[in-house]
Amino acid sequence: MSATSRQDPVFAAVDLGATSGRVITGRVGPDELVLAEAHRFANTPVRLPDGLRWDVLALYQGMLEGLRVASRSGPVTSVGIDTWAVDYGLLDSDGSLLGLPFHYRDERNTTAAAEVLRQIDARELYGIGGLQHLPFNTVFQLAAHRSAAQWQAARTVLLMPDLLVYWLTGSMGAEVTNASTTGLFDARTGGWSDALIGRLGLERSMFPALREPGERVGTLLPHVAGFTGLPADTPVTTVASHDTASAVAAVPAAEPGFAYVSCGTWSLAGLELDAPVLTEESRAANFTNERGVDGTVRFLRNIMGMWLLEECRRTWEHTGTPTGLPALLTAAARARPFAAVIDPDDPVFLAPGDMPSRIDAALTRTGQATPEGPGGYVRCVLESLALAHRRTLREAAGLAGHELTRIHLVGGGSRNELLCQWTADATGLPVTAGPAEATALGNVLLQARSHGLVGGLTDMRRLVARTQELRHYTPRGDLGAWDRAADRLTAHV
């Protein structure tokens, strides 16, 4: 990584994840791509009497504080925002937020899907939207929300990044990569599905015009500029506002046939395609077709990711058990291989709470012994995730008619050497790990591209590969042992 150049433009990337938010500055030059964290803040949901909510006001304040810090480091060329998908805020006719947005892990989502599927057959829903069935998809959340009194006052639905962009600029819109995760988006046409929206009795006017990554939304409102110290004419640029779309844009792939795993709270494992796969086989395998940059399709499946490990650590912390990750990974490396495996996508693991006890219950149901000590649980989780990566990527390749040559594992999980090596071992494919900050890099690069500093996806990815630290893992060990573990897991599922 070359030294920073003061002549290189600076872009502010607001990157909000399920547990924390950051404002990161990125300098971009012909052979330079350097990130610096300006400000980090917690993302702590709040449980109210009517359900689990996001404290979006705290997130907004944290974002403003981060932009204020960023402004002190020098001129900021642009601001871009990415967040997780599916969640939204409702606005009234004055543009005021109607209550804190619901959290996708709220219990209300457990029964909403059935209501929607009584109105629209699952095959028809998939044939239009191409979306993986998850109980918290926006379409199901909206169905649950319609029984609330505030629905009567709602006039606009804004997904989380679009809500924050609106608060910065006063301009409403819907960025396309995130809109494609709602279940109300037409995977073929790349626009809102008027047919689905109408069939569900929703008002088309509630869904704002779509925006593509790279569009200039507007400039900062006067009070935002005054608080942050940024000039009032600082542009806000639409990036790939679904964090996974930004992460995939920063995959340092140089060859065709690559697969990716964007690994954080979730593992998003799949392929980048030119067109959606909307077959019945794809629906039955529960794959999603989400919009990527430049009209690409992210053909993937959500896998419960490092959430499993982090929830274990939270439980152990409450009981006084040491939770330092390096020590846990050392213990996991020494634990007995394949002593126990679970299906990470079992719905019992979705909600917050005592994860080790739920792992114990799942293993008991499938006739397996519970792990020995924290290291055994960590090994169980990581081996199970590696098997889930293997299963998902092999299915994706078969459904899309692709041959896999390499896996790019990006995001926070790319720092976990055991997970990276075991993903290579389980799949029999080489794994390139990194960058860990793929989402922020994608956010910055899309802003830089809109200002003419980099070219298309190929150029962006070459710059990532030249400037970021990457690690390479080759398969080793007995592939047959992974085959047997996979067979054992399949027999239990």
N, C-alpha and C positions, 0 to 999 in steps of 0.2 A: 504494500500500500504506500503510495507516494505521499510526500509531505503536502500539507494543505497549501493552497495558493489563495492569497487574499483577493485575487481578481475573479475567482470562481463565484458564480451566483449562489446564494443561500436560499434554500426552500425549507419551510416549516411543515413538518408532517405531524398531524394529530392522529395518534394511533390508539384506539380504545379497545381493550380486550375485556374478557369476562371477569378478570380479577384486578386489573390495574389499567391505568391510562398513562400515556407518555406524550410529551411534545418533543420531537426530535428535529434537529436541524441537519440538513444535508447539503454539502458542497459538491457541485458537479462540474467537471471539466472533461477535456478530451480523454484523459487517462486518469481521472480522479473521481472517486465516489466515496466521500468520507462522511460518516454520521457522528453526531454528538448529541447526547441526551441533555436537553435543557431542563426538563422537569418531569418527575414521576409522581403519580398520586394514586390512591387506592380507589378501586371500584367496588363498593360495598353495598349489596342489595339491602333493602329494608323490608321487613315483613309487617304489613299493616293488617288490620282486621279483615280486609277484603282480599288479601293475597300478597304474593311476593312481587315487589316492585323494584325497578331501577331508580336510584337516586340521581336522576339526570341533571338536577340543579347542581349537585356537588361535582358531577362530571364537567358540566359547563364552566363552573368556577375554576376547576383544576385546569381546564383547557386555556382559559383566559390568563391564569397565572403563568402557565407554560409559555404562552405567546409573549407575555410581558418579559419573561426571562430571555426568550429568544431574541427579542428586539434589542436587548442590551449588547448582544454579541455582534451587532452590525446590521446593515440593511437586509431586510427579508424580501425576497423577490416575489414570493407567493405563499399561500397557505392551502393545504389540502387535508381532508378528513376521511379516515376509514374507521369502521367499527365492525362488530359482529353483525350477522344477518338476522332476519325475520321479525325482530321486535320494532315497535313503532309507537308514535305518539298521536293522539287525536287532537285536532285543533278546531275551535269554534269559528263562527263567521268573522270574528274580529282577529283571528290568527292567534288566539290565546290557547295555551296547552290545557287540556281537560284532564288533570290528574297526572300522577307519575306513571310512566309506561310500565306495563306488566313485564315481568321476567319470563323468559321462555320456559323456565323450569317450574313455573307456577302450576299448582294442581288443577286449575280450571281447564287445562289443555287435555286432560286425560279422557274426557267424554265429548269434546267438541268435534273431533274428527267424524264420529258416527253420524252427527247431525248433517254435516256436509255431504257425506257419502250416501245419505238417504236421498239427497237432491240430485247428485251427480255421481254416476257410476265411476268407480276407481279407474277403470280402463279409459273412460272418456276424459277424466281429469288428467291422467298421465299422457294421453294422446295429444293434448293441447299444451300442457305446461311442462311435461317431461320431468316432473319433480319427484325426488325420493319421498316416500311416505314417512313423515316424521310427525308426531302428534303436536309439535309446536310450530309447524309451518304457519305462516301469517294467515293464510286462508282459514285455517281452523281457529286461530286466535280471534280473528274478526267475528267468526260465528259465535264464539263464546262471549264476545264483548257486546253483541247486539242486545243482550238482555239487560244491560246496565243502563241506568237512567241517563248517564252522560252521553250515550250514543245518540239520543235525540238531538243533542246540541252539536254533534260532530259534523263538520263540513269538509275536513281534509285529513287524510292519512299521510303522515310523513315517517318514513323509516328513520332509524336512529341517526345515521350520518346526515341525512337530508334535514332533519330537525335542527341539528347543530349548525349546519350551513345556513339555514334560514335565520337562526338567531344571530349569526355573524353578519349577514348581508341583507336580510329582509326579503330574500328571493326564494320562492318555493319551487321545488322540482323533485324528480325522482331519478337517481342515478341508476343506470341500466343493470350493472352487475348485481346490485343489491335487489332491485326490483325483480330480477329473475328468480329470486329465492322465495317469493311470496306465494306461489301457487296460482297467481292471477295474471301471469305473464305468458304470452304465446311463444313457445320455444322456436317455432318455425319463422314467424314474422318479425320477432324481436321487438314487439310492442305489447301494451296491455291487451289482455283478452276481453274484449267487450262482451263476448258470448258468456264467458265464465262469470264475469262481474254481474251481468244481467240475470243469469240463471240463479245466482245466489241472493238476488234481491238487494244488491249493493248499488249505491249511486256512483255512476261513472265519474261524476264531477269530483268525487272525493280523492281521486288518484291523479296527481299532477303530471304535467308533461315530462317525458323522459329526457335524460341527459346522458351523453356519452362521456367516457373518461377523456380528459383533456380540454373540456369546455371551460371557458371563463364564466363563472356564475355572476360575479359582481365584485364590489369592493366593500370594505368594512363600514359598518354603521358608525356614526360619529361617536357614540358612547363606547363602542368596542375599541375604536382607535384611541380614544382618550385614556381608557383603562390600560391598554396593552402597551401604549407608546409607539405602536406601528403607525405609519402614515395612513391617512384616510383613504388614499388611492391604492393601498395594497390589495392586489387581486386575490380572490378565493377561487381556486381551480378545482373543478371536479376531477377526482382521481377514480380509480377502481375502488369504490367506497366499501365494497364487501372485502374484508381484510384478506380472505383467501384469494380473491381475484388479484389483489395487489401482490400477494406473496407469489402466486404463480407467474405473474409478469416478471418477477425477479429471479426465477429459476435459471441458474447458469447453464442451460442446456445448449450444447453445440451440435448434437446429433439428432436425427429423427428417431422415433420409436421410444422416446424417453417416457417414463412414468414419474409421477411426483407424489410425495406425501408431505403435506403441510401439517406439521405436528406441533400442537400446543394443547390447549384444553381439549380440543378435538383433533383427531387425525383425519384429514381430508385426503383421501387416496384416489388417484385416478389418472386420466389422460387428458391431453389437450387435442381437441378435434376441430374440424372445419364445419361440421354439421351435427345436430343432435341425433341421438339414437333413441327412437321412440317405439321400439318393438315391444311386443308383449313379453318377450324374454327379458328385456331390460327392466320392464316394470316389475316382473316377478322377482328379479334379483335386487330390486330396490335401489337402482342407480338413478342419480340425478343429472340433469342437463342444465347447467347454470351458465350464464353469459360471462365470457371473459373479455379481455381487451381485444380491440379490432375485430369484433364479430366472432371470435373463437368461442368454442364451447368447452366448459369444464365438465367433463364426463367423469363423475366421481361418486363415491359413497362416503357418508359421514360415519366415522368410527369413534366410539367413546375413547378419547385419547389420554393425555396425561392427567386429566380430571381424576381418573381412578387412583393414581399415585398421590396426587395432591390431597384428595379427600382422606386417604389412608393417613397421610402425614398430619392432617388437621386433627383427626381422631386421636392419634398417638400423642400429639402435643397436649391435648386436653387431659390425657391420662398420665402425663409426666414422662412418657417414653422419648428418648432422644430422637430428633427428626432431621438431623443434618444430612443433606442429600449425599455428599461424598461417602460418609460412613455407611449409609443405607445401600449405596451401589456396590461398595466393597463387599458387604455382607451378601448381597444378591449374587455377585459373581462367584462366591464360595458356596452358595446354597446348591442343593441337589437339582440337577437339570430335570425339567419336565415332571416335577413331583406333582404339580397340579396345574390345570389350564382351565380358563373360563372363556365364555363368549363376552367380549367387552360390550357388545351391543344389546345385552340382556336389559330390558327396561328397568329391572330392579336397581340398576346402577345409576339411573338418570338423576334422581333427586339428591340434594345435599343430605349429609348425615353420616352415620357410622359405616364407613366402607368396609373395614375388615370383617365386621359381623355379616354384612351382606355377601361378601366373598365366601365366608364360611358356609353360609346357608346355601349358596349356589353349588359349592363343592359337595356338600352333604347330599343335596338333591341328585347329584350326578354320581354318587358313590365314590367320591375321591376324599382323601385325607386332607385336613386343613394344614396350611403351611406351618413350618417351624420358625417362629420368631419373625421380626420385621423383614429381615433379609429374604425369607421364604416368600412373604407376601409380595415384595418388590419383584422378585424373580418371576413369580406367577403372573403379575401384571405385565411385565415387559415381554416375557415369552408369549403371552396371550396376544399382546398388541402386534408383535412381529408376525404371528400366525394370521392375525386379522389383516395386516398389510398384504401378506402373501395371498390370502384368499381373495381379497378385494381386487388387487391388481391383476391377478390371473383371470378373474371373471370379467373385468373391464376389457382386457385385451381380447378375450374370446368374443364378447358381445360386439366389440367395435371392429373386429377383424384385424387387429394390430399385433405385431411381434415386438415384445419388449426387449430392450437392449441394456437399459440402465435405469436405476431409480435415483431420483434427486429427492433427498429428505431435507426440508427446509423448516425454519421456525425454531422455537425454543427447544423442541425435542432433538434437534440436530446436535445439541451439545451433549446429549446422553450417549456416550460411546457404546454402552451395552445395547441399547435399543438399535443403534445404527448397525452394529456388527451382527446382531441377531436378525435384523431385517435382511441383511445380505445372506446370512446363513440359511434362513428359512426359505427365501425365494430362489437362491442359487444365482442371484444377479449382483453385479457390482453396485455399490451405493456411494454416491457423492453426497456428503453431508455439508450443509451450509448453503447460503448464509443463514445464521440464526435470526438476523434482523430482516428477513426477506420482505415482510409486510411493509415496514418503514422504507426500505429501499425501493420497493415498487411504487409506493406513494410518491417519494421524491422524484423518481425517474419519470413518472407520468407528468408531474409538474414541469420537470426540465424539458420533456419532449414538447409540451405545449408552448414552451418558450424557444423552441428551435435548437436546443443544445444537444439532443440525441435523436437518433432516427427511430425506426420501428422496433418491434419486439426483438428481432435478431440483434440489432445494435445494442439495445438495452441489456440483453443477456450477455453479450460479449463483454460489455463494460463491467458487469457484475463479476464475471469469471476472471477478468484481468485484475480486479482491485480488491476482491474479498477473500478472506481466508476460507479455504475449502479443505475437507478431509476425505480420503477415499478408503473404502472398505471393500475387500474382496471376500467372496464366500469361502468359508473354511468349515472344517468339522464334517460330521456325518449328516448329509441331507436326509438320509433314511430315518434318522431319529426325529427330524421335524415332520416327515411324512407320517410317522406313527403317531406323533402327538396330534397332528391335524386330524387323522382318522379317529383318534380317541375323542377329540372335541366334537367332530361331526356326529359321532354316535350318540353324544350326550345332548346335542342341540335339538 
